[in-house]
Amino acid sequence: NVDKTDPAPLDEIATLANAAFGEGMYVYGISASLFENIEAVRHEHQLPFEFLQCDEKTIKTVVRSNPGVVLLREGVVLGKWHANDVPTINEVKGKLKDEG
């Protein structure tokens, strides 16, 4: 729910997303909120990625923090980070290398 999202880590997440795009990675946000609310938050915080909509319970099963970061490769979870511990692009690349 973007209305309940802690806005503090969104700048770090935007920085990570831009770096990931620079490395050729795909980045998406996932929310159970209405599209209009998602777009308002996305534009307010200059989030450079698209959002997909999903059931709230499904999202909570995947990641408990709001927001949070999940790293996937071919459907396999390689890492999860709480909003208070957003990874750097080097941490993400390290996880991909370790699991690669």
N, CA, C and O atoms as a GROMACS GRO file, in nm:
protein
  400
    1ASN      N    1   0.084  -0.117   0.000
    1ASN     CA    2   0.000   0.000   0.000
    1ASN      C    3   0.089   0.124   0.000
    1ASN      O    4   0.156   0.151   0.100
    2VAL      N    5   0.091   0.198  -0.109
    2VAL     CA    6   0.179   0.315  -0.118
    2VAL      C    7   0.140   0.425  -0.020
    2VAL      O    8   0.223   0.508   0.015
    3ASP      N    9   0.015   0.426   0.025
    3ASP     CA   10  -0.027   0.527   0.122
    3ASP      C   11   0.036   0.504   0.258
    3ASP      O   12   0.047   0.597   0.338
    4LYS      N   13   0.079   0.381   0.286
    4LYS     CA   14   0.142   0.348   0.413
    4LYS      C   15   0.293   0.330   0.400
    4LYS      O   16   0.359   0.290   0.496
    5THR      N   17   0.348   0.359   0.283
    5THR     CA   18   0.491   0.341   0.259
    5THR      C   19   0.572   0.446   0.333
    5THR      O   20   0.537   0.564   0.334
    6ASP      N   21   0.680   0.401   0.395
    6ASP     CA   22   0.776   0.494   0.457
    6ASP      C   23   0.851   0.563   0.344
    6ASP      O   24   0.922   0.496   0.269
    7PRO      N   25   0.838   0.695   0.328
    7PRO     CA   26   0.902   0.762   0.215
    7PRO      C   27   1.053   0.779   0.229
    7PRO      O   28   1.121   0.806   0.130
    8ALA      N   29   1.106   0.764   0.349
    8ALA     CA   30   1.249   0.789   0.373
    8ALA      C   31   1.342   0.710   0.281
    8ALA      O   32   1.435   0.770   0.227
    9PRO      N   33   1.323   0.580   0.261
    9PRO     CA   34   1.417   0.505   0.178
    9PRO      C   35   1.391   0.514   0.027
    9PRO      O   36   1.465   0.453  -0.051
   10LEU      N   37   1.290   0.587  -0.016
   10LEU     CA   38   1.256   0.588  -0.158
   10LEU      C   39   1.365   0.650  -0.244
   10LEU      O   40   1.384   0.608  -0.358
   11ASP      N   41   1.438   0.749  -0.192
   11ASP     CA   42   1.549   0.807  -0.268
   11ASP      C   43   1.659   0.704  -0.290
   11ASP      O   44   1.715   0.695  -0.399
   12GLU      N   45   1.689   0.626  -0.185
   12GLU     CA   46   1.790   0.520  -0.199
   12GLU      C   47   1.745   0.414  -0.299
   12GLU      O   48   1.825   0.364  -0.377
   13ILE      N   49   1.618   0.380  -0.295
   13ILE     CA   50   1.565   0.281  -0.388
   13ILE      C   51   1.571   0.334  -0.531
   13ILE      O   52   1.602   0.259  -0.624
   14ALA      N   53   1.541   0.462  -0.550
   14ALA     CA   54   1.551   0.522  -0.684
   14ALA      C   55   1.695   0.520  -0.734
   14ALA      O   56   1.720   0.491  -0.851
   15THR      N   57   1.790   0.550  -0.646
   15THR     CA   58   1.932   0.545  -0.682
   15THR      C   59   1.972   0.404  -0.722
   15THR      O   60   2.040   0.384  -0.822
   16LEU      N   61   1.931   0.306  -0.642
   16LEU     CA   62   1.960   0.166  -0.673
   16LEU      C   63   1.898   0.126  -0.807
   16LEU      O   64   1.963   0.060  -0.888
   17ALA      N   65   1.775   0.166  -0.830
   17ALA     CA   66   1.707   0.131  -0.956
   17ALA      C   67   1.780   0.190  -1.076
   17ALA      O   68   1.800   0.121  -1.176
   18ASN      N   69   1.820   0.315  -1.066
   18ASN     CA   70   1.894   0.377  -1.177
   18ASN      C   71   2.025   0.305  -1.204
   18ASN      O   72   2.062   0.285  -1.319
   19ALA      N   73   2.095   0.267  -1.098
   19ALA     CA   74   2.221   0.192  -1.114
   19ALA      C   75   2.194   0.055  -1.176
   19ALA      O   76   2.270   0.009  -1.261
   20ALA      N   77   2.087  -0.009  -1.134
   20ALA     CA   78   2.051  -0.141  -1.188
   20ALA      C   79   2.017  -0.131  -1.336
   20ALA      O   80   2.058  -0.216  -1.416
   21PHE      N   81   1.943  -0.028  -1.374
   21PHE     CA   82   1.914  -0.007  -1.516
   21PHE      C   83   2.043   0.010  -1.595
   21PHE      O   84   2.055  -0.041  -1.706
   22GLY      N   85   2.140   0.081  -1.536
   22GLY     CA   86   2.269   0.101  -1.600
   22GLY      C   87   2.346  -0.028  -1.621
   22GLY      O   88   2.432  -0.037  -1.708
   23GLU      N   89   2.314  -0.129  -1.540
   23GLU     CA   90   2.378  -0.262  -1.551
   23GLU      C   91   2.296  -0.358  -1.637
   23GLU      O   92   2.329  -0.475  -1.650
   24GLY      N   93   2.187  -0.306  -1.696
   24GLY     CA   94   2.103  -0.389  -1.782
   24GLY      C   95   2.002  -0.474  -1.708
   24GLY      O   96   1.948  -0.569  -1.764
   25MET      N   97   1.976  -0.441  -1.582
   25MET     CA   98   1.880  -0.518  -1.502
   25MET      C   99   1.740  -0.460  -1.519
   25MET      O  100   1.723  -0.344  -1.558
   26TYR      N  101   1.641  -0.541  -1.489
   26TYR     CA  102   1.502  -0.498  -1.488
   26TYR      C  103   1.462  -0.465  -1.345
   26TYR      O  104   1.502  -0.534  -1.251
   27VAL      N  105   1.385  -0.359  -1.328
   27VAL     CA  106   1.340  -0.317  -1.196
   27VAL      C  107   1.190  -0.285  -1.204
   27VAL      O  108   1.145  -0.214  -1.294
   28TYR      N  109   1.115  -0.340  -1.109
   28TYR     CA  110   0.972  -0.314  -1.101
   28TYR      C  111   0.934  -0.290  -0.956
   28TYR      O  112   0.995  -0.344  -0.864
   29GLY      N  113   0.832  -0.208  -0.936
   29GLY     CA  114   0.769  -0.194  -0.807
   29GLY      C  115   0.643  -0.279  -0.808
   29GLY      O  116   0.584  -0.302  -0.913
   30ILE      N  117   0.603  -0.324  -0.691
   30ILE     CA  118   0.479  -0.402  -0.680
   30ILE      C  119   0.397  -0.343  -0.567
   30ILE      O  120   0.449  -0.316  -0.459
   31SER      N  121   0.269  -0.322  -0.592
   31SER     CA  122   0.182  -0.262  -0.492
   31SER      C  123   0.039  -0.314  -0.508
   31SER      O  124  -0.003  -0.354  -0.617
   32ALA      N  125  -0.034  -0.312  -0.398
   32ALA     CA  126  -0.176  -0.346  -0.400
   32ALA      C  127  -0.262  -0.220  -0.408
   32ALA      O  128  -0.385  -0.228  -0.405
   33SER      N  129  -0.199  -0.105  -0.417
   33SER     CA  130  -0.271   0.022  -0.420
   33SER      C  131  -0.337   0.047  -0.555
   33SER      O  132  -0.307  -0.019  -0.654
   34LEU      N  133  -0.426   0.144  -0.556
   34LEU     CA  134  -0.488   0.187  -0.681
   34LEU      C  135  -0.382   0.250  -0.771
   34LEU      O  136  -0.287   0.312  -0.722
   35PHE      N  137  -0.398   0.234  -0.901
   35PHE     CA  138  -0.303   0.287  -0.998
   35PHE      C  139  -0.278   0.436  -0.978
   35PHE      O  140  -0.163   0.481  -0.984
   36GLU      N  141  -0.383   0.513  -0.953
   36GLU     CA  142  -0.370   0.658  -0.936
   36GLU      C  143  -0.280   0.691  -0.816
   36GLU      O  144  -0.199   0.783  -0.824
   37ASN      N  145  -0.294   0.616  -0.708
   37ASN     CA  146  -0.211   0.639  -0.589
   37ASN      C  147  -0.066   0.600  -0.615
   37ASN      O  148   0.026   0.669  -0.572
   38ILE      N  149  -0.047   0.489  -0.687
   38ILE     CA  150   0.088   0.446  -0.722
   38ILE      C  151   0.157   0.553  -0.805
   38ILE      O  152   0.271   0.590  -0.778
   39GLU      N  153   0.087   0.603  -0.906
   39GLU     CA  154   0.147   0.704  -0.995
   39GLU      C  155   0.180   0.832  -0.920
   39GLU      O  156   0.282   0.895  -0.948
   40ALA      N  157   0.096   0.872  -0.825
   40ALA     CA  158   0.124   0.992  -0.747
   40ALA      C  159   0.254   0.977  -0.668
   40ALA      O  160   0.336   1.068  -0.668
   41VAL      N  161   0.272   0.864  -0.603
   41VAL     CA  162   0.394   0.839  -0.525
   41VAL      C  163   0.514   0.826  -0.618
   41VAL      O  164   0.621   0.878  -0.590
   42ARG      N  165   0.495   0.756  -0.728
   42ARG     CA  166   0.605   0.737  -0.824
   42ARG      C  167   0.657   0.871  -0.876
   42ARG      O  168   0.778   0.891  -0.884
   43HIS      N  169   0.567   0.961  -0.909
   43HIS     CA  170   0.609   1.092  -0.960
   43HIS      C  171   0.662   1.182  -0.849
   43HIS      O  172   0.759   1.255  -0.870
   44GLU      N  173   0.601   1.177  -0.733
   44GLU     CA  174   0.647   1.260  -0.620
   44GLU      C  175   0.791   1.227  -0.582
   44GLU      O  176   0.868   1.316  -0.548
   45HIS      N  177   0.826   1.100  -0.588
   45HIS     CA  178   0.960   1.057  -0.546
   45HIS      C  179   1.052   1.023  -0.664
   45HIS      O  180   1.161   0.971  -0.645
   46GLN      N  181   1.006   1.054  -0.785
   46GLN     CA  182   1.086   1.034  -0.906
   46GLN      C  183   1.138   0.890  -0.917
   46GLN      O  184   1.255   0.868  -0.946
   47LEU      N  185   1.051   0.794  -0.892
   47LEU     CA  186   1.088   0.653  -0.902
   47LEU      C  187   1.092   0.615  -1.050
   47LEU      O  188   0.993   0.632  -1.120
   48PRO      N  189   1.206   0.565  -1.098
   48PRO     CA  190   1.226   0.546  -1.242
   48PRO      C  191   1.174   0.414  -1.298
   48PRO      O  192   1.208   0.378  -1.410
   49PHE      N  193   1.094   0.343  -1.222
   49PHE     CA  194   1.049   0.211  -1.267
   49PHE      C  195   0.898   0.202  -1.267
   49PHE      O  196   0.828   0.278  -1.199
   50GLU      N  197   0.848   0.108  -1.346
   50GLU     CA  198   0.705   0.082  -1.354
   50GLU      C  199   0.660   0.004  -1.231
   50GLU      O  200   0.739  -0.066  -1.167
   51PHE      N  201   0.533   0.016  -1.199
   51PHE     CA  202   0.473  -0.063  -1.092
   51PHE      C  203   0.377  -0.164  -1.150
   51PHE      O  204   0.308  -0.138  -1.249
   52LEU      N  205   0.374  -0.279  -1.088
   52LEU     CA  206   0.277  -0.383  -1.119
   52LEU      C  207   0.183  -0.393  -0.999
   52LEU      O  208   0.223  -0.363  -0.887
   53GLN      N  209   0.061  -0.434  -1.022
   53GLN     CA  210  -0.034  -0.449  -0.912
   53GLN      C  211  -0.050  -0.595  -0.876
   53GLN      O  212  -0.048  -0.683  -0.962
   54CYS      N  213  -0.065  -0.619  -0.745
   54CYS     CA  214  -0.074  -0.755  -0.693
   54CYS      C  215  -0.156  -0.753  -0.565
   54CYS      O  216  -0.171  -0.648  -0.502
   55ASP      N  217  -0.208  -0.866  -0.527
   55ASP     CA  218  -0.283  -0.880  -0.402
   55ASP      C  219  -0.194  -0.849  -0.283
   55ASP      O  220  -0.078  -0.890  -0.278
   56GLU      N  221  -0.248  -0.776  -0.186
   56GLU     CA  222  -0.172  -0.733  -0.068
   56GLU      C  223  -0.114  -0.851   0.010
   56GLU      O  224   0.000  -0.845   0.055
   57LYS      N  225  -0.192  -0.957   0.028
   57LYS     CA  226  -0.143  -1.073   0.105
   57LYS      C  227  -0.027  -1.141   0.034
   57LYS      O  228   0.066  -1.189   0.099
   58THR      N  229  -0.032  -1.147  -0.096
   58THR     CA  230   0.078  -1.206  -0.173
   58THR      C  231   0.205  -1.124  -0.154
   58THR      O  232   0.313  -1.180  -0.134
   59ILE      N  233   0.192  -0.993  -0.160
   59ILE     CA  234   0.309  -0.907  -0.141
   59ILE      C  235   0.366  -0.926  -0.001
   59ILE      O  236   0.488  -0.936   0.015
   60LYS      N  237   0.280  -0.931   0.100
   60LYS     CA  238   0.328  -0.949   0.238
   60LYS      C  239   0.395  -1.084   0.258
   60LYS      O  240   0.482  -1.098   0.344
   61THR      N  241   0.357  -1.183   0.179
   61THR     CA  242   0.422  -1.314   0.185
   61THR      C  243   0.565  -1.304   0.133
   61THR      O  244   0.655  -1.372   0.184
   62VAL      N  245   0.585  -1.222   0.032
   62VAL     CA  246   0.717  -1.208  -0.030
   62VAL      C  247   0.809  -1.119   0.052
   62VAL      O  248   0.923  -1.155   0.079
   63VAL      N  249   0.761  -1.003   0.091
   63VAL     CA  250   0.845  -0.906   0.162
   63VAL      C  251   0.762  -0.840   0.272
   63VAL      O  252   0.651  -0.794   0.248
   64ARG      N  253   0.818  -0.836   0.392
   64ARG     CA  254   0.744  -0.786   0.507
   64ARG      C  255   0.753  -0.635   0.523
   64ARG      O  256   0.662  -0.574   0.579
   65SER      N  257   0.860  -0.573   0.477
   65SER     CA  258   0.874  -0.429   0.497
   65SER      C  259   0.807  -0.352   0.383
   65SER      O  260   0.787  -0.406   0.273
   66ASN      N  261   0.773  -0.229   0.410
   66ASN     CA  262   0.708  -0.144   0.311
   66ASN      C  263   0.773  -0.006   0.314
   66ASN      O  264   0.743   0.075   0.401
   67PRO      N  265   0.862   0.021   0.219
   67PRO     CA  266   0.901  -0.061   0.105
   67PRO      C  267   1.010  -0.161   0.142
   67PRO      O  268   1.067  -0.157   0.250
   68GLY      N  269   1.036  -0.249   0.050
   68GLY     CA  270   1.144  -0.346   0.064
   68GLY      C  271   1.200  -0.376  -0.074
   68GLY      O  272   1.142  -0.337  -0.175
   69VAL      N  273   1.313  -0.444  -0.077
   69VAL     CA  274   1.378  -0.478  -0.203
   69VAL      C  275   1.394  -0.630  -0.209
   69VAL      O  276   1.439  -0.692  -0.113
   70VAL      N  277   1.356  -0.688  -0.322
   70VAL     CA  278   1.371  -0.832  -0.344
   70VAL      C  279   1.449  -0.850  -0.474
   70VAL      O  280   1.414  -0.791  -0.576
   71LEU      N  281   1.553  -0.932  -0.469
   71LEU     CA  282   1.633  -0.962  -0.587
   71LEU      C  283   1.597  -1.100  -0.638
   71LEU      O  284   1.608  -1.199  -0.565
   72LEU      N  285   1.553  -1.106  -0.763
   72LEU     CA  286   1.514  -1.233  -0.824
   72LEU      C  287   1.599  -1.261  -0.947
   72LEU      O  288   1.639  -1.169  -1.019
   73ARG      N  289   1.627  -1.388  -0.970
   73ARG     CA  290   1.686  -1.432  -1.097
   73ARG      C  291   1.612  -1.558  -1.139
   73ARG      O  292   1.615  -1.659  -1.069
   74GLU      N  293   1.546  -1.551  -1.253
   74GLU     CA  294   1.471  -1.663  -1.308
   74GLU      C  295   1.376  -1.724  -1.205
   74GLU      O  296   1.364  -1.846  -1.194
   75GLY      N  297   1.307  -1.637  -1.129
   75GLY     CA  298   1.208  -1.682  -1.032
   75GLY      C  299   1.263  -1.727  -0.899
   75GLY      O  300   1.186  -1.767  -0.811
   76VAL      N  301   1.395  -1.722  -0.881
   76VAL     CA  302   1.458  -1.763  -0.756
   76VAL      C  303   1.495  -1.638  -0.677
   76VAL      O  304   1.558  -1.547  -0.730
   77VAL      N  305   1.457  -1.634  -0.549
   77VAL     CA  306   1.490  -1.522  -0.463
   77VAL      C  307   1.637  -1.532  -0.423
   77VAL      O  308   1.679  -1.630  -0.362
   78LEU      N  309   1.715  -1.430  -0.458
   78LEU     CA  310   1.857  -1.425  -0.423
   78LEU      C  311   1.884  -1.336  -0.303
   78LEU      O  312   1.986  -1.349  -0.237
   79GLY      N  313   1.792  -1.244  -0.275
   79GLY     CA  314   1.811  -1.155  -0.162
   79GLY      C  315   1.686  -1.076  -0.131
   79GLY      O  316   1.604  -1.048  -0.218
   80LYS      N  317   1.672  -1.041  -0.003
   80LYS     CA  318   1.564  -0.955   0.044
   80LYS      C  319   1.625  -0.852   0.138
   80LYS      O  320   1.711  -0.886   0.219
   81TRP      N  321   1.581  -0.727   0.126
   81TRP     CA  322   1.631  -0.622   0.212
   81TRP      C  323   1.515  -0.540   0.266
   81TRP      O  324   1.421  -0.508   0.194
   82HIS      N  325   1.524  -0.507   0.393
   82HIS     CA  326   1.429  -0.419   0.460
   82HIS      C  327   1.453  -0.276   0.412
   82HIS      O  328   1.562  -0.244   0.364
   83ALA      N  329   1.354  -0.193   0.424
   83ALA     CA  330   1.365  -0.053   0.382
   83ALA      C  331   1.477   0.020   0.454
   83ALA      O  332   1.533   0.116   0.400
   84ASN      N  333   1.511  -0.023   0.575
   84ASN     CA  334   1.619   0.041   0.651
   84ASN      C  335   1.757  -0.005   0.608
   84ASN      O  336   1.858   0.043   0.660
   85ASP      N  337   1.764  -0.099   0.514
   85ASP     CA  338   1.892  -0.158   0.472
   85ASP      C  339   1.894  -0.178   0.321
   85ASP      O  340   1.927  -0.287   0.273
   86VAL      N  341   1.860  -0.074   0.246
   86VAL     CA  342   1.858  -0.083   0.099
   86VAL      C  343   2.000  -0.112   0.051
   86VAL      O  344   2.093  -0.043   0.090
   87PRO      N  345   2.017  -0.214  -0.034
   87PRO     CA  346   2.152  -0.250  -0.078
   87PRO      C  347   2.208  -0.150  -0.179
   87PRO      O  348   2.134  -0.072  -0.240
   88THR      N  349   2.339  -0.153  -0.194
   88THR     CA  350   2.404  -0.077  -0.301
   88THR      C  351   2.404  -0.164  -0.426
   88THR      O  352   2.376  -0.284  -0.418
   89ILE      N  353   2.434  -0.105  -0.539
   89ILE     CA  354   2.441  -0.184  -0.662
   89ILE      C  355   2.553  -0.288  -0.652
   89ILE      O  356   2.541  -0.396  -0.710
   90ASN      N  357   2.660  -0.257  -0.579
   90ASN     CA  358   2.768  -0.355  -0.563
   90ASN      C  359   2.724  -0.475  -0.480
   90ASN      O  360   2.765  -0.587  -0.508
   91GLU      N  361   2.640  -0.452  -0.380
   91GLU     CA  362   2.585  -0.565  -0.303
   91GLU      C  363   2.497  -0.653  -0.392
   91GLU      O  364   2.503  -0.776  -0.385
   92VAL      N  365   2.416  -0.589  -0.474
   92VAL     CA  366   2.329  -0.664  -0.565
   92VAL      C  367   2.413  -0.744  -0.664
   92VAL      O  368   2.387  -0.862  -0.686
   93LYS      N  369   2.513  -0.680  -0.723
   93LYS     CA  370   2.599  -0.750  -0.818
   93LYS      C  371   2.674  -0.865  -0.751
   93LYS      O  372   2.695  -0.970  -0.812
   94GLY      N  373   2.713  -0.845  -0.625
   94GLY     CA  374   2.779  -0.952  -0.550
   94GLY      C  375   2.688  -1.072  -0.531
   94GLY      O  376   2.731  -1.187  -0.547
   95LYS      N  377   2.562  -1.047  -0.497
   95LYS     CA  378   2.465  -1.156  -0.481
   95LYS      C  379   2.446  -1.231  -0.613
   95LYS      O  380   2.440  -1.354  -0.616
   96LEU      N  381   2.437  -1.156  -0.722
   96LEU     CA  382   2.420  -1.219  -0.853
   96LEU      C  383   2.542  -1.303  -0.890
   96LEU      O  384   2.528  -1.411  -0.948
   97LYS      N  385   2.660  -1.253  -0.857
   97LYS     CA  386   2.783  -1.327  -0.887
   97LYS      C  387   2.794  -1.452  -0.801
   97LYS      O  388   2.828  -1.560  -0.850
   98ASP      N  389   2.763  -1.438  -0.671
   98ASP     CA  390   2.771  -1.551  -0.578
   98ASP      C  391   2.677  -1.664  -0.617
   98ASP      O  392   2.710  -1.782  -0.601
   99GLU      N  393   2.562  -1.628  -0.669
   99GLU     CA  394   2.460  -1.727  -0.703
   99GLU      C  395   2.464  -1.766  -0.851
   99GLU      O  396   2.381  -1.844  -0.897
  100GLY      N  397   2.560  -1.711  -0.924
  100GLY     CA  398   2.560  -1.726  -1.067
  100GLY      C  399   2.629  -1.841  -1.123
  100GLY      O  400   2.632  -1.858  -1.245
   0.00000   0.00000   0.00000
